[in-house]
Amino acid sequence: MNIVILDGYTENPGDLSWEGFESLGHVTVHDRSTESQALERVKGADAVITNKVPVTAQLIESCETLKYIGVLATGYNVVDIDAARNRGIPVCNIPTYGTASVAQFAIGLLLEICHRIGHHNQTVQEGRWSASLDFCYWDYPLIELDGKTMGIIGFGRIGQQTAKIALALGMNVLAYDSFRNPELEHGQCRYAELDEVLSASDVISLHAPLLPDTEGIINKESIAKMKDGVIILNNSRGPLIVEEDLRDALVSGKVQAAGLDVVSAEPIKPDNPLLGLENCIITPHISWAPREARQRLMDIAVENLRAFINGSPVNVVNP
């Protein structure tokens, strides 16, 4: 089997091994590919593996040997699903691999907002504490989370894991999701309608998929329903937030701070309206990237292809 990996660098910048794929056939790994490069590179491929390089209808139609498309991610919107289905080519994704890492990162964003640890470390390294007249100082309001309410929009695996950590910090949790599991409710954690989540939460954390009814769910109107001084977290999908509306709320102080690991267009564009705001922390989409999570992703991606070769494909998103 001829296996072509179009953009392997973010999954494996050198600390993992491609040997799992290599055990299944001849592997060609490209760190990065443009769309035009991808058209050339897939020629003769039986299996194409992509992370963010679009697998378009043109690519699918041009590669007569193509039998399998694997996505090194949970989201698969980079693949033309209909074109693959028309060719009878299964598209397989990685449904879950980074639950612990992404939930941990969401809380990491929150704790950074609450304590500005990076900033205060920097001031110490620069000598400010040594020169201080007082035994301590702080440049931002420090926030205690115990007793506060976290609203979680999207209560799947990652939302539930985020709730576990929030509960361990002494927070109460309000969860909004179209599917409800009553077994997850208890004294400090319950489901609520969206308006209650918006109005009653001190912190709102987004863990919803990007769907027509969730795109732009954080906007001028929904922000107006929130508490003054709310904190917003998003390490799910960038388009869940109308960025211009969030900027206005951050500038006015309606939203005290935001912690974001995703934005509407990635890599972030230089004119993104959220850049340059002191109360908006932005990281480069790295919630998923601890080595442990990437190893799980690699293992599942290999098993997806192995299952296809054995005649029983799994994690197929275009049956």
C-alpha positions, -999 to 999 in steps of 0.1 A, spaced: 0 0 0 13 34 -10 6 59 19 10 96 15 10 119 45 4 155 33 11 176 64 28 155 91 48 181 110 23 194 135 14 158 145 50 147 145 76 174 146 102 147 154 93 134 188 71 105 175 76 77 150 58 69 118 66 33 122 30 23 127 21 35 92 54 21 79 43 -14 90 13 -11 67 30 0 35 53 24 18 51 58 35 59 92 21 57 120 47 55 157 37 58 182 66 35 206 48 17 207 14 -1 235 -4 -33 225 -22 -15 225 -56 14 205 -42 -11 180 -27 -25 174 -62 9 162 -74 19 144 -42 -11 121 -41 -5 106 -75 -3 68 -72 -14 69 -35 -37 42 -21 -42 61 12 -39 98 18 -35 111 54 -42 148 61 -45 171 90 -54 205 76 -46 202 39 -79 202 20 -87 170 2 -109 185 -25 -132 170 -51 -105 178 -77 -79 159 -57 -102 129 -51 -112 128 -88 -76 132 -101 -62 103 -80 -75 71 -96 -57 48 -72 -71 65 -40 -89 40 -18 -87 56 17 -86 91 33 -75 94 69 -78 126 89 -53 133 117 -80 152 137 -115 149 150 -128 175 126 -130 165 89 -143 195 72 -111 197 51 -123 167 31 -150 168 4 -171 141 20 -196 139 -9 -168 135 -35 -152 107 -14 -186 90 -9 -193 91 -47 -160 73 -52 -167 48 -25 -137 61 -5 -141 59 33 -130 90 53 -119 81 88 -113 106 116 -100 104 152 -131 108 173 -114 112 207 -78 114 217 -72 147 235 -100 149 261 -77 152 291 -53 176 273 -79 199 260 -98 201 293 -66 207 311 -57 235 287 -91 252 292 -85 253 329 -49 265 322 -62 295 303 -86 302 332 -58 300 358 -36 323 338 -63 349 337 -69 345 374 -32 349 384 -12 361 354 16 338 364 36 343 332 35 381 336 45 380 372 73 356 366 86 379 339 86 409 363 106 388 389 131 377 363 136 414 353 145 423 389 114 441 400 108 420 431 144 424 442 139 462 440 104 462 456 98 482 488 71 456 497 73 419 502 49 413 473 30 430 445 5 422 418 -4 440 386 -38 424 379 -68 416 401 -62 381 414 -93 359 413 -103 330 435 -125 305 417 -140 286 448 -177 292 449 -180 307 414 -200 293 386 -186 279 353 -211 276 324 -200 250 299 -215 252 264 -212 218 249 -211 190 275 -196 161 256 -164 143 267 -142 174 269 -169 195 285 -174 169 311 -137 166 318 -135 204 322 -163 202 346 -145 176 367 -115 200 371 -137 230 378 -156 211 405 -123 201 421 -115 238 423 -147 243 442 -167 258 414 -204 251 405 -211 240 370 -241 248 347 -240 227 315 -258 234 282 -261 207 256 -288 194 233 -283 159 247 -286 155 285 -274 127 307 -291 130 341 -265 107 357 -240 136 354 -261 159 375 -255 164 413 -255 192 438 -228 213 422 -234 203 385 -266 205 366 -280 212 331 -295 245 323 -310 263 294 -287 286 274 -301 318 288 -295 307 324 -259 296 315 -252 330 300 -268 350 328 -256 330 359 -220 321 350 -189 338 362 -169 319 336 -182 305 303 -162 278 286 -170 267 251 -167 230 242 -193 227 214 -188 215 179 -191 240 150 -226 235 137 -251 259 121 -268 265 154 -235 270 174 -216 292 149 -214 327 164 -232 316 196 -211 342 215 -222 375 199 -234 409 209 -268 396 220 -256 367 240 -228 388 257 -255 413 267 -271 385 288 -239 378 307 -228 391 340 -206 422 340 -170 410 343 -176 375 329 -146 355 317 -149 336 284 -128 306 274 -127 290 240 -104 261 229 -130 244 208 -137 261 175 -129 297 167 -161 305 147 -182 299 178 -174 335 187 -182 367 167 -148 382 172 -157 419 166 -184 416 193 -161 400 218 -135 427 212 -161 454 219 -171 436 251 -134 433 262 -127 469 255 -158 481 274 -151 458 304 -184 439 300 -161 408 295 -133 410 320 -110 387 301 -109 360 274 -87 330 270 -86 316 235 -67 288 218 -87 290 186 -97 319 163 -119 322 132 -90 318 107 -58 300 115 -30 308 115 -44 340 130 -45 369 106 -25 401 115 -58 421 115 -77 398 138 -97 422 160 -87 403 192 -50 410 188 -34 437 210 -59 435 239 -42 431 273 -72 412 286 -73 387 258 -49 358 260 -44 339 227 -24 308 222 -17 291 188 -42 262 189 -21 239 211 -46 224 235 -44 191 215 -6 190 213 9 174 244 30 144 233 7 120 251 -23 132 231 -5 132 198 7 96 204 -29 85 210 -39 103 178 -11 85 159 -20 51 173 -57 56 164 -49 68 129 -28 37 123 -55 14 136 -80 32 114 -59 23 83 -52 -12 96 -89 -18 100 -96 -6 65 -69 -29 51 -85 -58 70 -119 -51 55 -136 -36 85 -131 2 85 -138 21 117 -145 57 126 -159 63 91 -176 97 88 -191 92 53 -208 58 54 
